[in-house]
Amino acid sequence: MIHCRVAGLGRYVPEHILTNADLERMVETSDQWIIDRTGIEERHIAAPGETTSTLALAAARVALERAAIDAAELDLIIAATTTPDGLFPSVASLVQDGLGASRAGAFDVNAACMGFVSALATGTQFIGAGSARRILVIGAEVLSRIVNWQDRGTCVLFGDGAGALVLEAAEFGGPLGFVLRSDGARRDQLFASGLCGARDAEGNGPLDCYIQMDGPAIFKFAVQAMTEALRETLSGARLGPDEIDLLVPHQANLRIIQGVAKALGLRPEQAMVNIQKYGNTSSASIPMALCEAAEQGRLREGARVALCGFGGGLAWGAMLLEWSTSGIPPAASTSGGRMTASRAGG
């Protein structure tokens, strides 16, 4: 079994906040309409000088500081994003340079809103194979630059942000299982055409590159796909939904999160929810939610943490983590060691 500890977590969001009231002045919508259908109250929007790599770099620095690990000790950097600064170099390479991580390899993963789970699964496999000991996994997006701000069906949903996680090989902790799935035949339900990465920091670029989505189809798909992926992951680990301590889903829509939790028989408070503050930040949503959960003391040593997501592709999947910041196996008498609060997030 792969064992790795979560040595540190970090997140960053741009300073500018776009509220539902602001959107009421931009398109035909209302604060109550947005909240009722999505649960979103506000979202953060990148400033003209900010890019995906600058957001990612800020989150990465926090994660490394909390991990007490120098960037020079990193073996690999994986960045999940759908909104790179450009076609190449990768966002991960730009972060590698910004951190001075002279020993690290670097590459990006694009699986839309499933990006972080895919990147995390990749990172754990590198550690399990013995190819890397310390890995920085990032999810970062500036979705505001591929949003059509005249489309009231999509512009209310998305925001910008970044989250980062430092993995380190250890004696305890890590994935108990994961599932990654894709169905390219359904790509027309959620996509962005054109070379979106060619947009500059002011948002100038191809006019055809906007997020387009079949909302009703995606809603129905998301609840079913994430629930099935979680059940498959749990089955592979020989565990049941009642053994999940915390669900950290992709933050796309509050009703989707509630639907998945209900389907698994979880109590509402077992699901981490912060969509009201950030909207859908795609690849950044799960690491940002993990970081905030740690800061709130909701992640405990030995806890079983379920991650799940879905996105363009269509792609979906889930991962079950045995959460550990110490990397030390708990004593048998501690029932999984779930009494010690995690300090990885703050």
TORKOL-4160 file (C-alpha; in steps of 0.2 Angstrom, whole numbers, padded with zeros to 4 digits, m for minus):
346
<pt num="1" X="0000" Y="0000" Z="0000"/>
<pt num="2" X="0006" Y="0018" Z="m0004"/>
<pt num="3" X="0009" Y="0028" Z="0012"/>
<pt num="4" X="0012" Y="0047" Z="0012"/>
<pt num="5" X="0008" Y="0061" Z="0024"/>
<pt num="6" X="0000" Y="0077" Z="0020"/>
<pt num="7" X="0014" Y="0088" Z="0026"/>
<pt num="8" X="0006" Y="0105" Z="0022"/>
<pt num="9" X="m0009" Y="0114" Z="0014"/>
<pt num="10" X="m0010" Y="0131" Z="0007"/>
<pt num="11" X="m0023" Y="0142" Z="m0002"/>
<pt num="12" X="m0024" Y="0158" Z="m0011"/>
<pt num="13" X="m0038" Y="0169" Z="m0018"/>
<pt num="14" X="m0037" Y="0186" Z="m0027"/>
<pt num="15" X="m0042" Y="0201" Z="m0016"/>
<pt num="16" X="m0056" Y="0207" Z="m0028"/>
<pt num="17" X="m0073" Y="0199" Z="m0023"/>
<pt num="18" X="m0088" Y="0199" Z="m0035"/>
<pt num="19" X="m0104" Y="0197" Z="m0026"/>
<pt num="20" X="m0121" Y="0192" Z="m0032"/>
<pt num="21" X="m0127" Y="0210" Z="m0030"/>
<pt num="22" X="m0113" Y="0215" Z="m0043"/>
<pt num="23" X="m0119" Y="0202" Z="m0055"/>
<pt num="24" X="m0137" Y="0209" Z="m0054"/>
<pt num="25" X="m0130" Y="0225" Z="m0062"/>
<pt num="26" X="m0122" Y="0215" Z="m0076"/>
<pt num="27" X="m0135" Y="0202" Z="m0081"/>
<pt num="28" X="m0153" Y="0198" Z="m0079"/>
<pt num="29" X="m0152" Y="0188" Z="m0062"/>
<pt num="30" X="m0154" Y="0191" Z="m0044"/>
<pt num="31" X="m0145" Y="0186" Z="m0028"/>
<pt num="32" X="m0159" Y="0175" Z="m0022"/>
<pt num="33" X="m0160" Y="0166" Z="m0039"/>
<pt num="34" X="m0141" Y="0162" Z="m0038"/>
<pt num="35" X="m0142" Y="0156" Z="m0020"/>
<pt num="36" X="m0157" Y="0145" Z="m0022"/>
<pt num="37" X="m0150" Y="0136" Z="m0037"/>
<pt num="38" X="m0131" Y="0136" Z="m0033"/>
<pt num="39" X="m0128" Y="0141" Z="m0015"/>
<pt num="40" X="m0115" Y="0154" Z="m0021"/>
<pt num="41" X="m0115" Y="0171" Z="m0013"/>
<pt num="42" X="m0098" Y="0178" Z="m0020"/>
<pt num="43" X="m0083" Y="0173" Z="m0029"/>
<pt num="44" X="m0065" Y="0180" Z="m0031"/>
<pt num="45" X="m0059" Y="0187" Z="m0047"/>
<pt num="46" X="m0040" Y="0189" Z="m0052"/>
<pt num="47" X="m0033" Y="0206" Z="m0055"/>
<pt num="48" X="m0026" Y="0211" Z="m0072"/>
<pt num="49" X="m0008" Y="0207" Z="m0066"/>
<pt num="50" X="m0013" Y="0190" Z="m0059"/>
<pt num="51" X="m0012" Y="0173" Z="m0068"/>
<pt num="52" X="m0014" Y="0155" Z="m0064"/>
<pt num="53" X="0004" Y="0153" Z="m0060"/>
<pt num="54" X="0005" Y="0168" Z="m0048"/>
<pt num="55" X="m0010" Y="0161" Z="m0039"/>
<pt num="56" X="m0003" Y="0144" Z="m0039"/>
<pt num="57" X="0014" Y="0151" Z="m0033"/>
<pt num="58" X="0006" Y="0160" Z="m0018"/>
<pt num="59" X="m0004" Y="0144" Z="m0012"/>
<pt num="60" X="0012" Y="0134" Z="m0014"/>
<pt num="61" X="0022" Y="0145" Z="m0003"/>
<pt num="62" X="0010" Y="0144" Z="0011"/>
<pt num="63" X="0009" Y="0125" Z="0009"/>
<pt num="64" X="0028" Y="0123" Z="0010"/>
<pt num="65" X="0030" Y="0135" Z="0024"/>
<pt num="66" X="0017" Y="0125" Z="0034"/>
<pt num="67" X="0026" Y="0109" Z="0029"/>
<pt num="68" X="0042" Y="0116" Z="0035"/>
<pt num="69" X="0050" Y="0109" Z="0019"/>
<pt num="70" X="0062" Y="0119" Z="0008"/>
<pt num="71" X="0057" Y="0120" Z="m0011"/>
<pt num="72" X="0074" Y="0113" Z="m0015"/>
<pt num="73" X="0069" Y="0097" Z="m0007"/>
<pt num="74" X="0054" Y="0094" Z="m0019"/>
<pt num="75" X="0056" Y="0080" Z="m0031"/>
<pt num="76" X="0041" Y="0084" Z="m0042"/>
<pt num="77" X="0028" Y="0098" Z="m0045"/>
<pt num="78" X="0011" Y="0093" Z="m0052"/>
<pt num="79" X="m0001" Y="0108" Z="m0057"/>
<pt num="80" X="m0020" Y="0104" Z="m0061"/>
<pt num="81" X="m0027" Y="0118" Z="m0072"/>
<pt num="82" X="m0038" Y="0122" Z="m0087"/>
<pt num="83" X="m0032" Y="0140" Z="m0088"/>
<pt num="84" X="m0013" Y="0140" Z="m0090"/>
<pt num="85" X="m0004" Y="0156" Z="m0093"/>
<pt num="86" X="m0001" Y="0150" Z="m0110"/>
<pt num="87" X="0001" Y="0134" Z="m0120"/>
<pt num="88" X="0018" Y="0131" Z="m0113"/>
<pt num="89" X="0029" Y="0132" Z="m0102"/>
<pt num="90" X="0017" Y="0123" Z="m0090"/>
<pt num="91" X="0011" Y="0131" Z="m0074"/>
<pt num="92" X="0020" Y="0119" Z="m0064"/>
<pt num="93" X="0036" Y="0124" Z="m0072"/>
<pt num="94" X="0033" Y="0142" Z="m0069"/>
<pt num="95" X="0029" Y="0138" Z="m0050"/>
<pt num="96" X="0045" Y="0127" Z="m0050"/>
<pt num="97" X="0055" Y="0143" Z="m0056"/>
<pt num="98" X="0046" Y="0154" Z="m0044"/>
<pt num="99" X="0050" Y="0143" Z="m0029"/>
<pt num="100" X="0068" Y="0139" Z="m0034"/>
<pt num="101" X="0064" Y="0121" Z="m0033"/>
<pt num="102" X="0080" Y="0116" Z="m0043"/>
<pt num="103" X="0078" Y="0097" Z="m0041"/>
<pt num="104" X="0060" Y="0096" Z="m0046"/>
<pt num="105" X="0052" Y="0089" Z="m0061"/>
<pt num="106" X="0036" Y="0098" Z="m0066"/>
<pt num="107" X="0021" Y="0096" Z="m0077"/>
<pt num="108" X="0002" Y="0100" Z="m0078"/>
<pt num="109" X="m0013" Y="0090" Z="m0078"/>
<pt num="110" X="m0029" Y="0095" Z="m0087"/>
<pt num="111" X="m0045" Y="0086" Z="m0082"/>
<pt num="112" X="m0056" Y="0101" Z="m0080"/>
<pt num="113" X="m0064" Y="0101" Z="m0062"/>
<pt num="114" X="m0057" Y="0083" Z="m0060"/>
<pt num="115" X="m0040" Y="0090" Z="m0061"/>
<pt num="116" X="m0034" Y="0090" Z="m0043"/>
<pt num="117" X="m0040" Y="0072" Z="m0039"/>
<pt num="118" X="m0031" Y="0066" Z="m0055"/>
<pt num="119" X="m0015" Y="0075" Z="m0050"/>
<pt num="120" X="m0016" Y="0069" Z="m0033"/>
<pt num="121" X="m0018" Y="0051" Z="m0039"/>
<pt num="122" X="m0003" Y="0053" Z="m0050"/>
<pt num="123" X="0007" Y="0060" Z="m0036"/>
<pt num="124" X="0003" Y="0046" Z="m0024"/>
<pt num="125" X="0008" Y="0034" Z="m0038"/>
<pt num="126" X="0025" Y="0042" Z="m0040"/>
<pt num="127" X="0028" Y="0041" Z="m0021"/>
<pt num="128" X="0022" Y="0023" Z="m0020"/>
<pt num="129" X="0034" Y="0018" Z="m0034"/>
<pt num="130" X="0048" Y="0025" Z="m0025"/>
<pt num="131" X="0051" Y="0038" Z="m0039"/>
<pt num="132" X="0048" Y="0053" Z="m0028"/>
<pt num="133" X="0048" Y="0057" Z="m0010"/>
<pt num="134" X="0041" Y="0074" Z="m0009"/>
<pt num="135" X="0028" Y="0081" Z="m0021"/>
<pt num="136" X="0019" Y="0097" Z="m0022"/>
<pt num="137" X="0002" Y="0095" Z="m0030"/>
<pt num="138" X="m0008" Y="0111" Z="m0035"/>
<pt num="139" X="m0025" Y="0115" Z="m0041"/>
<pt num="140" X="m0026" Y="0133" Z="m0048"/>
<pt num="141" X="m0038" Y="0143" Z="m0060"/>
<pt num="142" X="m0042" Y="0160" Z="m0067"/>
<pt num="143" X="m0059" Y="0154" Z="m0074"/>
<pt num="144" X="m0065" Y="0172" Z="m0075"/>
<pt num="145" X="m0055" Y="0174" Z="m0091"/>
<pt num="146" X="m0065" Y="0161" Z="m0100"/>
<pt num="147" X="m0082" Y="0166" Z="m0093"/>
<pt num="148" X="m0094" Y="0174" Z="m0105"/>
<pt num="149" X="m0100" Y="0188" Z="m0093"/>
<pt num="150" X="m0116" Y="0190" Z="m0104"/>
<pt num="151" X="m0121" Y="0172" Z="m0101"/>
<pt num="152" X="m0131" Y="0173" Z="m0085"/>
<pt num="153" X="m0132" Y="0154" Z="m0085"/>
<pt num="154" X="m0113" Y="0152" Z="m0082"/>
<pt num="155" X="m0106" Y="0168" Z="m0077"/>
<pt num="156" X="m0114" Y="0167" Z="m0059"/>
<pt num="157" X="m0105" Y="0150" Z="m0056"/>
<pt num="158" X="m0086" Y="0153" Z="m0057"/>
<pt num="159" X="m0072" Y="0161" Z="m0048"/>
<pt num="160" X="m0053" Y="0161" Z="m0047"/>
<pt num="161" X="m0041" Y="0153" Z="m0034"/>
<pt num="162" X="m0028" Y="0141" Z="m0030"/>
<pt num="163" X="m0024" Y="0127" Z="m0017"/>
<pt num="164" X="m0009" Y="0117" Z="m0014"/>
<pt num="165" X="m0004" Y="0101" Z="m0005"/>
<pt num="166" X="0013" Y="0094" Z="0000"/>
<pt num="167" X="0015" Y="0075" Z="0000"/>
<pt num="168" X="0029" Y="0066" Z="0008"/>
<pt num="169" X="0033" Y="0047" Z="0009"/>
<pt num="170" X="0029" Y="0041" Z="0026"/>
<pt num="171" X="0024" Y="0025" Z="0036"/>
<pt num="172" X="0006" Y="0029" Z="0038"/>
<pt num="173" X="m0007" Y="0038" Z="0028"/>
<pt num="174" X="m0012" Y="0041" Z="0010"/>
<pt num="175" X="m0024" Y="0034" Z="m0003"/>
<pt num="176" X="m0035" Y="0018" Z="0002"/>
<pt num="177" X="m0041" Y="0018" Z="m0016"/>
<pt num="178" X="m0046" Y="0029" Z="m0031"/>
<pt num="179" X="m0056" Y="0029" Z="m0047"/>
<pt num="180" X="m0054" Y="0040" Z="m0062"/>
<pt num="181" X="m0066" Y="0039" Z="m0076"/>
<pt num="182" X="m0070" Y="0048" Z="m0093"/>
<pt num="183" X="m0083" Y="0048" Z="m0106"/>
<pt num="184" X="m0077" Y="0059" Z="m0121"/>
<pt num="185" X="m0094" Y="0055" Z="m0130"/>
<pt num="186" X="m0102" Y="0068" Z="m0119"/>
<pt num="187" X="m0090" Y="0082" Z="m0121"/>
<pt num="188" X="m0103" Y="0094" Z="m0128"/>
<pt num="189" X="m0112" Y="0095" Z="m0111"/>
<pt num="190" X="m0097" Y="0105" Z="m0104"/>
<pt num="191" X="m0083" Y="0112" Z="m0114"/>
<pt num="192" X="m0073" Y="0127" Z="m0119"/>
<pt num="193" X="m0067" Y="0129" Z="m0137"/>
<pt num="194" X="m0052" Y="0138" Z="m0144"/>
<pt num="195" X="m0035" Y="0141" Z="m0137"/>
<pt num="196" X="m0040" Y="0147" Z="m0120"/>
<pt num="197" X="m0022" Y="0148" Z="m0113"/>
<pt num="198" X="m0018" Y="0161" Z="m0126"/>
<pt num="199" X="m0027" Y="0175" Z="m0116"/>
<pt num="200" X="m0016" Y="0187" Z="m0108"/>
<pt num="201" X="m0018" Y="0194" Z="m0090"/>
<pt num="202" X="m0030" Y="0207" Z="m0096"/>
<pt num="203" X="m0041" Y="0194" Z="m0103"/>
<pt num="204" X="m0038" Y="0198" Z="m0121"/>
<pt num="205" X="m0037" Y="0183" Z="m0133"/>
<pt num="206" X="m0048" Y="0171" Z="m0143"/>
<pt num="207" X="m0067" Y="0177" Z="m0143"/>
<pt num="208" X="m0073" Y="0159" Z="m0145"/>
<pt num="209" X="m0065" Y="0152" Z="m0129"/>
<pt num="210" X="m0079" Y="0152" Z="m0116"/>
<pt num="211" X="m0086" Y="0139" Z="m0104"/>
<pt num="212" X="m0102" Y="0132" Z="m0111"/>
<pt num="213" X="m0113" Y="0120" Z="m0102"/>
<pt num="214" X="m0129" Y="0110" Z="m0102"/>
<pt num="215" X="m0134" Y="0114" Z="m0084"/>
<pt num="216" X="m0148" Y="0101" Z="m0082"/>
<pt num="217" X="m0138" Y="0087" Z="m0090"/>
<pt num="218" X="m0123" Y="0091" Z="m0080"/>
<pt num="219" X="m0133" Y="0092" Z="m0064"/>
<pt num="220" X="m0141" Y="0075" Z="m0066"/>
<pt num="221" X="m0124" Y="0067" Z="m0072"/>
<pt num="222" X="m0114" Y="0074" Z="m0057"/>
<pt num="223" X="m0124" Y="0067" Z="m0043"/>
<pt num="224" X="m0125" Y="0050" Z="m0051"/>
<pt num="225" X="m0107" Y="0049" Z="m0057"/>
<pt num="226" X="m0099" Y="0055" Z="m0041"/>
<pt num="227" X="m0110" Y="0044" Z="m0030"/>
<pt num="228" X="m0105" Y="0029" Z="m0041"/>
<pt num="229" X="m0087" Y="0033" Z="m0041"/>
<pt num="230" X="m0087" Y="0035" Z="m0022"/>
<pt num="231" X="m0096" Y="0018" Z="m0019"/>
<pt num="232" X="m0083" Y="0010" Z="m0031"/>
<pt num="233" X="m0069" Y="0017" Z="m0022"/>
<pt num="234" X="m0076" Y="0012" Z="m0005"/>
<pt num="235" X="m0080" Y="m0006" Z="m0011"/>
<pt num="236" X="m0062" Y="m0008" Z="m0017"/>
<pt num="237" X="m0056" Y="m0003" Z="0000"/>
<pt num="238" X="m0069" Y="m0014" Z="0008"/>
<pt num="239" X="m0077" Y="0000" Z="0017"/>
<pt num="240" X="m0094" Y="0007" Z="0018"/>
<pt num="241" X="m0101" Y="0025" Z="0017"/>
<pt num="242" X="m0104" Y="0025" Z="0035"/>
<pt num="243" X="m0085" Y="0024" Z="0038"/>
<pt num="244" X="m0082" Y="0041" Z="0029"/>
<pt num="245" X="m0077" Y="0054" Z="0042"/>
<pt num="246" X="m0077" Y="0069" Z="0030"/>
<pt num="247" X="m0083" Y="0071" Z="0012"/>
<pt num="248" X="m0073" Y="0085" Z="0002"/>
<pt num="249" X="m0082" Y="0086" Z="m0015"/>
<pt num="250" X="m0079" Y="0097" Z="m0030"/>
<pt num="251" X="m0088" Y="0114" Z="m0026"/>
<pt num="252" X="m0099" Y="0116" Z="m0041"/>
<pt num="253" X="m0116" Y="0117" Z="m0034"/>
<pt num="254" X="m0123" Y="0116" Z="m0017"/>
<pt num="255" X="m0138" Y="0105" Z="m0022"/>
<pt num="256" X="m0126" Y="0093" Z="m0031"/>
<pt num="257" X="m0115" Y="0091" Z="m0015"/>
<pt num="258" X="m0131" Y="0089" Z="m0005"/>
<pt num="259" X="m0137" Y="0076" Z="m0017"/>
<pt num="260" X="m0121" Y="0066" Z="m0016"/>
<pt num="261" X="m0121" Y="0066" Z="0003"/>
<pt num="262" X="m0139" Y="0061" Z="0004"/>
<pt num="263" X="m0136" Y="0046" Z="m0008"/>
<pt num="264" X="m0122" Y="0040" Z="0003"/>
<pt num="265" X="m0132" Y="0042" Z="0019"/>
<pt num="266" X="m0121" Y="0055" Z="0026"/>
<pt num="267" X="m0126" Y="0069" Z="0038"/>
<pt num="268" X="m0125" Y="0086" Z="0030"/>
<pt num="269" X="m0112" Y="0092" Z="0042"/>
<pt num="270" X="m0101" Y="0077" Z="0035"/>
<pt num="271" X="m0098" Y="0087" Z="0019"/>
<pt num="272" X="m0086" Y="0101" Z="0018"/>
<pt num="273" X="m0094" Y="0116" Z="0009"/>
<pt num="274" X="m0087" Y="0133" Z="0005"/>
<pt num="275" X="m0095" Y="0136" Z="m0012"/>
<pt num="276" X="m0104" Y="0151" Z="m0005"/>
<pt num="277" X="m0088" Y="0161" Z="m0003"/>
<pt num="278" X="m0078" Y="0155" Z="m0019"/>
<pt num="279" X="m0090" Y="0148" Z="m0032"/>
<pt num="280" X="m0084" Y="0135" Z="m0043"/>
<pt num="281" X="m0065" Y="0136" Z="m0045"/>
<pt num="282" X="m0063" Y="0120" Z="m0055"/>
<pt num="283" X="m0046" Y="0112" Z="m0051"/>
<pt num="284" X="m0044" Y="0123" Z="m0036"/>
<pt num="285" X="m0060" Y="0119" Z="m0027"/>
<pt num="286" X="m0055" Y="0103" Z="m0018"/>
<pt num="287" X="m0038" Y="0108" Z="m0012"/>
<pt num="288" X="m0045" Y="0125" Z="m0006"/>
<pt num="289" X="m0059" Y="0115" Z="0003"/>
<pt num="290" X="m0046" Y="0103" Z="0011"/>
<pt num="291" X="m0035" Y="0118" Z="0017"/>
<pt num="292" X="m0050" Y="0126" Z="0025"/>
<pt num="293" X="m0056" Y="0110" Z="0033"/>
<pt num="294" X="m0039" Y="0108" Z="0041"/>
<pt num="295" X="m0040" Y="0126" Z="0047"/>
<pt num="296" X="m0057" Y="0123" Z="0055"/>
<pt num="297" X="m0050" Y="0107" Z="0064"/>
<pt num="298" X="m0061" Y="0096" Z="0054"/>
<pt num="299" X="m0047" Y="0084" Z="0048"/>
<pt num="300" X="m0040" Y="0072" Z="0061"/>
<pt num="301" X="m0026" Y="0060" Z="0061"/>
<pt num="302" X="m0032" Y="0044" Z="0054"/>
<pt num="303" X="m0048" Y="0051" Z="0047"/>
<pt num="304" X="m0055" Y="0043" Z="0031"/>
<pt num="305" X="m0058" Y="0058" Z="0019"/>
<pt num="306" X="m0067" Y="0055" Z="0003"/>
<pt num="307" X="m0064" Y="0066" Z="m0012"/>
<pt num="308" X="m0074" Y="0067" Z="m0027"/>
<pt num="309" X="m0076" Y="0077" Z="m0043"/>
<pt num="310" X="m0083" Y="0079" Z="m0060"/>
<pt num="311" X="m0079" Y="0091" Z="m0075"/>
<pt num="312" X="m0077" Y="0093" Z="m0093"/>
<pt num="313" X="m0072" Y="0078" Z="m0103"/>
<pt num="314" X="m0084" Y="0072" Z="m0096"/>
<pt num="315" X="m0072" Y="0066" Z="m0082"/>
<pt num="316" X="m0076" Y="0061" Z="m0065"/>
<pt num="317" X="m0069" Y="0051" Z="m0050"/>
<pt num="318" X="m0066" Y="0049" Z="m0032"/>
<pt num="319" X="m0052" Y="0045" Z="m0019"/>
<pt num="320" X="m0052" Y="0039" Z="m0002"/>
<pt num="321" X="m0038" Y="0045" Z="0009"/>
<pt num="322" X="m0032" Y="0040" Z="0026"/>
<pt num="323" X="m0028" Y="0057" Z="0033"/>
<pt num="324" X="m0011" Y="0059" Z="0041"/>
<pt num="325" X="0000" Y="0074" Z="0044"/>
<pt num="326" X="0012" Y="0065" Z="0055"/>
<pt num="327" X="0015" Y="0049" Z="0044"/>
<pt num="328" X="0017" Y="0039" Z="0060"/>
<pt num="329" X="0005" Y="0023" Z="0062"/>
<pt num="330" X="m0007" Y="0026" Z="0077"/>
<pt num="331" X="m0007" Y="0014" Z="0092"/>
<pt num="332" X="m0019" Y="0000" Z="0090"/>
<pt num="333" X="m0029" Y="0006" Z="0105"/>
<pt num="334" X="m0033" Y="0023" Z="0097"/>
<pt num="335" X="m0046" Y="0016" Z="0085"/>
<pt num="336" X="m0037" Y="0023" Z="0070"/>
<pt num="337" X="m0029" Y="0038" Z="0079"/>
<pt num="338" X="m0043" Y="0049" Z="0075"/>
<pt num="339" X="m0042" Y="0059" Z="0091"/>
<pt num="340" X="m0028" Y="0071" Z="0086"/>
<pt num="341" X="m0032" Y="0087" Z="0077"/>
<pt num="342" X="m0023" Y="0090" Z="0061"/>
<pt num="343" X="m0011" Y="0105" Z="0060"/>
<pt num="344" X="m0007" Y="0104" Z="0041"/>
<pt num="345" X="m0018" Y="0118" Z="0036"/>
<pt num="346" X="m0013" Y="0131" Z="0049"/>
